[in-house]
Amino acid sequence: MTHETRRAGRVAGCLMVTVAAFQGALALGAPWGEAAYGGATVGVLGAQQRISSAVAVPVYLAIAAVADGRVGSTAVRRRFLRAASAVMAVGSLVNLASPSLVERVIWVPVTVVATIALWRAAPGAPDAPSEPAVA
């Protein structure tokens, strides 16, 4: 794993742990509804959204573990992190379209940086055979 891949993995992992902590706090009743789910709820989220947040916690922690290089073979990590990056890119667009100013100000930068970090954390393709030297 290259230095850049490791560094990107640490950044992505830290961001995913932060998002997991935020989702966990929402699940436990933190009054941050305006910063999640389109900002439609002021204060504590309803039961369905709190369950959704609780389910999201282990998902984000799994992404963090893979991004940090702790889980998965090189091929699995590459595919998983590329897919996670693509999903995060969609999340960036969803947050950008959110009617919630709080979501746009906080989560757009977080998801954009996470998208880039997840992509860069993915191990590169296996080395292609080198071309023969031309005499």
Secondary structure, DSSP 8 states (H G I E B T S, - for coil): --HHHHHHHHHHHHHHHHHHHHHHHHHTT-S-GGGSGGG--SSS--HHHHHHHHHHHHHHHHHHHHHTTSSS-HHHHHHHHHHHHHHHHHHHHHHHH-S-HHHHHHHHHHHHHHHHHHHHHS-------------
